[in-house]
């Protein structure tokens, strides 16, 4: 049976031999005078156990990592490993450090097996916990790009909701995890130091990364995680040693006035644009807004089908006013932004800008006569459409309130398609033109553009 927490699984708003990492850490961003150092935590692992397994087994060797990926890692030369990290984390309030507390949590690592296949950049994802469990929201739809590009992906379990669920899901594997100091610290106050120390563990280039060295560690988070990262950036980062080389805030809030030298990238779906104020690009900030896309999209839902069936009992169905989940591939724009952010953090030039989605005088999204949003990055699925995709939707019952995040997808009927495209060749040619333009502008990767062209060429 699918529980309430399981039903939220599509939303992006979730005893082993130990190895202590070496204390030598690779170069981090410049440290302001008086900044609090971020220690390297103790790391144990990789933990034994793997698929297939039983989460409730008494022996850890018979269990496996929660949300272990279903991607074909071997074909990409990748491995997945899980580690426990522990240390002492501070609490921060009103610009002051109040105290420090012990913690113990997990990191899930997906990386190239060999140094030669690494691009030298880590994507450290703050796991989203809106669903009541850890959700690798940004891995799922972008897994193919992450692996073909040689990124190391690290999922950080920083918040109590996700950690508590882990302890119940597999007591043998996760029973001693705690990010609340035995329940004495609430409101995820330790999460910020946990996230920082995860970056330090990666920089140490020990067992956690299989000895692979990285010259850049980027912080990434989606929706609720982007909100947590915004608090981290604005309230905690001014007090501590910086450990990230760049920041990606996806489908969620970002710092209102980024004022640090490390670059900041924000990518918003059409859904998010309706609630987040306009922001101007600066020397260290880029925002991209993508027309026709939704906060929680079809690609992410499909990427998690097998994981949610295996670990949570299945995916929920929703009763929405419009057919849910935009099919416009927002993750294609995520992929391009990761590449730009990685290069930007290396000092290789600023990413291209992009027109914002247009707003009316009342601040609502401006639309054409067909219902498509005007402005923004316009992927070929919007410029040469076979369906109306939007970032808007509404629930028809109380259980489906997350419909507001799913956007909508309404396919055109045969008559509409025939009116728009007299023949298939005309349609494919139009897609090719849009793909070439988006590629020239840097809003999509060559591989993802090639995928869209192949799809358009199919009869």
C-alpha positions in Angstrom: 0.0 0.0 0.0 1.2 3.5 -0.8 1.4 5.7 2.3 0.9 9.4 2.5 4.7 10.0 2.5 5.0 7.7 -0.5 2.3 9.7 -2.4 4.6 12.7 -2.2 7.4 10.9 -3.9 7.2 12.8 -7.2 7.3 16.2 -5.6 10.4 18.3 -5.6 9.5 20.8 -3.0 13.7 13.3 0.1 28.8 -2.4 10.9 31.5 -1.9 8.3 35.3 -1.4 8.3 35.8 2.4 8.6 38.3 4.6 6.9 39.3 8.0 8.3 39.9 10.4 5.5 43.2 12.1 5.2 43.4 15.6 6.6 44.9 17.0 3.4 42.1 18.8 1.6 42.2 20.1 -2.0 42.1 23.9 -2.6 38.9 25.6 -1.6 37.6 29.1 -2.3 39.3 32.0 -0.7 38.7 32.1 3.0 37.6 35.5 4.6 39.5 36.6 7.6 38.1 35.3 10.9 36.0 32.6 9.1 35.2 29.4 11.1 37.1 26.4 9.7 35.1 23.5 8.3 36.5 20.2 9.6 36.9 17.0 7.6 34.5 14.5 9.1 35.2 10.9 9.9 34.2 8.7 7.0 33.3 5.0 7.2 32.8 2.8 4.2 32.0 2.0 1.6 29.2 0.1 3.4 28.7 -3.6 2.4 25.4 -4.7 0.9 23.8 -4.0 -2.4 21.0 -5.0 -4.8 19.2 -7.3 -4.5 18.7 -7.2 -0.8 16.2 -6.8 2.0 16.1 -3.4 3.9 14.8 -5.1 7.0 17.5 -7.8 7.1 19.4 -8.0 10.4 22.8 -8.2 8.7 24.0 -5.1 6.9 25.5 -7.2 4.2 22.0 -8.4 3.2 20.7 -4.8 2.8 21.2 -2.1 0.2 21.3 1.7 -0.1 18.0 3.4 0.0 17.1 4.7 -3.5 20.0 2.8 -5.0 20.0 3.8 -8.6 18.5 1.7 -11.3 20.7 3.2 -14.0 23.1 1.0 -15.9 26.3 2.2 -14.1 28.6 -0.4 -15.6 28.0 0.7 -19.2 29.2 4.2 -18.2 32.1 3.0 -16.1 30.5 4.2 -12.9 30.1 2.8 -9.4 27.7 3.6 -6.6 28.9 3.5 -3.0 27.5 4.5 0.3 29.4 6.0 3.3 28.6 7.1 6.8 30.0 10.4 7.9 30.2 11.7 11.5 31.6 14.7 13.3 30.6 17.8 15.3 28.2 20.4 13.7 27.5 23.9 14.8 24.3 25.7 15.2 24.0 29.3 13.8 21.5 32.0 14.9 21.5 35.7 14.4 25.0 35.7 13.0 26.4 33.8 15.9 27.6 30.3 16.6 25.7 28.9 19.5 27.1 25.5 20.1 28.3 22.3 18.5 26.7 18.9 18.5 27.7 15.3 17.3 26.0 14.0 14.2 26.1 10.9 12.0 24.6 10.6 8.6 25.1 9.0 5.1 26.5 10.1 1.8 25.5 8.3 -1.4 28.2 8.5 -4.1 28.0 7.8 -7.8 31.3 8.3 -9.6 33.5 7.2 -12.4 35.4 4.1 -11.5 38.7 5.5 -12.9 40.3 8.9 -12.6 40.7 9.2 -16.4 36.9 9.2 -16.8 36.4 12.1 -14.3 35.9 15.7 -15.4 37.1 16.9 -12.0 33.8 18.3 -10.8 31.6 17.1 -8.0 27.8 17.8 -7.9 27.0 17.7 -4.2 23.2 17.5 -4.0 21.3 18.4 -0.9 18.8 15.6 -0.8 15.2 16.8 -1.0 12.9 15.6 1.8 9.5 17.1 0.9 8.4 13.5 0.2 9.2 12.4 3.8 12.3 10.6 2.5 15.6 11.4 0.7 14.9 12.2 -2.9 17.8 12.5 -5.4 15.7 14.9 -7.4 18.5 16.2 -9.7 20.2 12.9 -10.3 17.2 11.1 -11.8 16.4 12.9 -15.0 20.0 14.0 -15.6 21.8 10.7 -14.8 22.7 10.1 -18.4 24.3 13.6 -18.8 26.1 13.4 -15.4 27.7 10.0 -16.4 28.6 10.8 -20.0 30.2 14.0 -18.8 32.3 12.4 -16.0 30.8 14.2 -13.0 30.9 12.7 -9.5 27.5 13.0 -7.9 27.2 13.0 -4.1 23.8 12.8 -2.3 23.9 14.4 1.1 21.4 13.4 3.8 21.4 16.6 5.8 17.9 16.8 7.2 16.1 14.9 10.0 13.1 14.0 8.0 15.2 12.0 5.6 17.5 10.6 8.2 14.7 9.5 10.4 13.0 7.7 7.5 16.3 5.9 6.8 16.6 4.6 10.4 13.1 3.0 10.1 13.5 1.8 6.5 16.7 -0.3 7.4 17.6 -0.3 11.1 20.6 -2.5 10.5 22.0 -0.2 7.9 21.0 3.2 9.2 19.9 2.7 12.8 22.6 4.8 14.4 22.2 7.9 12.1 21.2 11.1 13.8 21.3 14.8 12.9 19.5 16.1 16.0 22.0 15.3 18.8 19.6 12.8 20.3 16.6 15.0 19.7 18.0 18.1 21.5 18.4 20.1 18.3 15.4 20.8 16.1 14.6 22.7 12.9 17.5 21.0 11.0 19.9 23.5 12.6 22.8 21.1 12.1 22.1 20.6 8.4 24.2 23.5 7.2 27.4 22.2 8.8 26.6 18.7 7.7 26.4 19.9 4.1 29.7 21.8 4.5 31.5 18.9 6.0 30.3 16.6 3.2 32.1 18.9 0.8 35.3 18.7 2.9 35.0 14.9 2.8 34.9 15.0 -0.9 37.9 17.3 -1.2 39.9 14.9 0.9 40.0 12.6 -2.1 40.1 9.4 0.0 37.9 6.3 0.0 34.8 8.5 -0.5 35.9 9.2 -4.1 37.9 6.1 -4.7 41.0 8.3 -4.6 39.8 10.4 -7.5 40.8 14.0 -7.1 38.4 16.9 -7.9 39.2 20.5 -8.5 35.7 21.8 -8.1 32.8 21.0 -5.8 29.5 22.5 -6.7 26.5 22.7 -4.4 23.2 21.8 -6.1 19.6 21.6 -4.7 16.1 21.5 -6.0 12.9 23.1 -4.6 12.9 22.7 -0.8 16.7 22.0 -0.9 17.2 25.2 -2.9 15.5 27.0 -0.1 17.8 25.4 2.5 20.8 26.3 0.4 19.6 29.9 0.2 19.6 30.1 4.0 23.0 28.5 4.0 24.3 31.0 1.5 22.8 34.1 3.2 23.1 33.4 6.9 25.8 30.7 7.4 28.3 31.2 4.7 29.3 34.7 5.9 30.5 33.0 9.1 32.4 30.0 7.8 35.2 28.9 5.6 33.7 28.6 2.0 34.0 25.0 0.8 31.9 25.1 -2.5 33.2 26.6 -5.7 29.7 27.4 -7.1 26.0 27.0 -6.4 23.0 25.8 -8.5 19.6 26.6 -7.2 17.0 24.6 -9.2 13.2 25.2 -9.4 13.4 27.2 -6.1 14.6 30.2 -4.3 18.2 31.6 -4.6 20.0 34.3 -2.8 18.4 37.7 -3.4 21.7 39.5 -3.7 24.6 37.1 -4.4 27.6 38.9 -3.1 30.4 36.3 -3.1 33.0 35.5 -5.7 31.7 32.0 -6.3 29.2 31.8 -9.2 25.5 31.2 -8.6 23.1 29.7 -11.2 19.4 29.6 -10.8 17.1 27.7 -13.2 13.3 28.1 -12.9 10.4 26.3 -14.5 7.4 28.2 -15.6 5.6 27.0 -12.4 8.3 28.8 -10.3 8.3 32.0 -12.2 4.7 32.6 -11.1 5.8 32.9 -7.5 9.4 34.1 -7.5 10.3 37.8 -8.1 12.3 38.9 -11.1 16.1 39.0 -10.6 18.7 40.6 -12.8 21.9 38.8 -13.9 25.1 40.1 -12.3 28.8 39.3 -12.6 28.4 36.3 -10.4 24.7 35.4 -10.9 22.7 33.9 -13.8 19.0 33.1 -13.9 17.4 31.0 -16.7 13.6 30.7 -16.9 12.2 27.9 -19.1 8.8 28.3 -20.8 6.4 25.4 -20.8 8.1 23.5 -18.0 6.8 22.4 -14.6 8.3 22.3 -11.1 7.9 18.6 -11.0 8.1 17.1 -14.5 7.4 13.9 -16.3 11.1 13.1 -16.8 11.7 13.1 -13.1 8.6 11.0 -12.4 9.6 8.4 -14.9 13.2 8.3 -13.7 12.0 7.3 -10.2 9.4 4.7 -11.1 11.5 1.6 -10.3 13.1 3.1 -7.2 9.8 4.1 -5.7 8.2 0.8 -6.5 11.0 -1.1 -4.9 11.7 1.1 -1.9 8.3 2.9 -1.2 5.7 0.6 -2.6 4.9 2.5 -5.8 4.0 5.9 -7.2 0.8 7.8 -6.5 -1.8 8.9 -9.0 -3.3 12.4 -8.8 -6.6 13.9 -9.7 -5.7 17.2 -11.4 -7.8 19.7 -13.4 -5.5 19.2 -16.4 -3.5 16.1 -17.5 -0.5 16.4 -15.2 3.2 16.7 -15.8 4.7 18.9 -18.5 6.7 16.8 -21.0 9.1 19.7 -21.9 12.5 18.4 -20.8 13.6 20.9 -18.2 16.5 18.6 -17.3 18.1 19.4 -20.7 18.5 23.0 -19.4 19.7 21.7 -16.0 22.4 19.8 -17.9 23.6 22.8 -19.8 23.7 24.9 -16.6 25.9 22.3 -14.8 28.4 22.5 -17.7 28.3 26.3 -17.7 28.6 26.5 -13.9 31.5 24.1 -13.8 33.4 26.1 -16.5 32.5 29.4 -14.8 33.9 28.1 -11.5 37.1 27.3 -13.3 37.3 30.9 -14.5 36.5 30.1 -18.1 34.0 32.9 -18.7 30.5 33.7 -17.7 27.5 31.7 -19.1 25.2 33.2 -21.6 22.1 34.9 -20.4 18.5 34.2 -21.4 15.3 36.3 -21.8 12.9 35.9 -18.8 9.4 34.6 -19.2 7.2 37.6 -19.8 4.8 38.9 -17.1 1.7 40.9 -17.4 1.2 44.2 -15.6 -0.4 42.2 -12.8 2.7 40.0 -12.5 1.1 36.9 -14.1 2.7 34.9 -16.9 1.9 36.3 -20.3 0.6 33.8 -22.8 -0.2 33.6 -26.5 -3.6 32.7 -27.9 -2.8 28.9 -27.7 -1.9 29.2 -24.0 1.9 29.0 -24.3 4.0 31.2 -22.0 5.8 34.0 -23.8 9.5 34.6 -23.5 12.0 32.6 -21.6 14.2 29.8 -22.9 12.1 28.0 -25.5 13.0 24.4 -26.2 11.8 22.8 -29.4 8.9 21.1 -27.6 7.5 24.6 -27.0 8.5 26.3 -30.3 7.5 23.4 -32.5 4.8 21.8 -30.3 2.9 18.6 -30.6 1.1 19.3 -27.3 0.3 22.3 -25.1 2.6 22.1 -22.1 2.4 24.6 -19.3 3.6 25.0 -15.8 0.1 25.5 -14.4 -2.4 23.0 -12.9 -4.8 22.7 -10.0 -6.1 19.8 -7.7 -9.6 18.4 -7.9 -9.5 17.0 -4.4 -7.6 17.5 -1.2 -5.4 14.5 -1.7 -4.1 16.0 -5.0 -2.9 19.4 -3.8 0.5 18.8 -5.3 -1.0 19.1 -8.7 0.0 22.8 -8.6 3.6 21.7 -9.1 3.0 19.3 -12.0 2.1 21.6 -14.9 0.0 20.2 -17.7 0.3 18.3 -20.9 -2.5 18.2 -23.5 -1.6 16.5 -26.8 -2.9 18.0 -30.0 -5.3 15.9 -32.0 -4.6 14.8 -35.6 -6.5 17.8 -37.1 -4.4 20.3 -35.1 -1.2 18.5 -36.0 -2.1 18.5 -39.7 -2.9 22.2 -39.6 0.4 23.0 -38.0 2.6 20.6 -40.0 1.4 19.6 -43.5 4.0 16.8 -43.5 6.5 15.2 -41.2 9.4 16.6 -43.0 8.2 20.2 -42.3 7.9 19.4 -38.6 11.4 17.8 -38.4 13.0 20.7 -40.2 11.4 23.2 -37.8 12.7 21.2 -34.8 16.2 21.2 -36.3 16.1 25.0 -36.7 15.1 25.5 -33.1 17.6 23.0 -31.8 20.4 24.7 -33.7 19.5 28.1 -32.3 19.3 26.8 -28.7 22.6 25.0 -29.1 24.1 28.3 -30.4 22.8 30.1 -27.4 24.2 27.6 -25.0 20.9 26.6 -23.5 21.1 22.9 -24.4 23.9 20.4 -24.7 24.9 18.9 -28.0 23.9 15.4 -26.8 20.5 16.4 -25.6 19.9 18.4 -28.8 20.8 15.3 -30.8 18.3 13.3 -28.8 15.5 15.8 -29.6 16.4 15.8 -33.3 16.3 11.9 -33.4 12.9 12.0 -31.6 11.5 14.5 -34.2 12.8 12.4 -37.1 10.8 9.4 -36.0 7.6 9.0 -38.1 
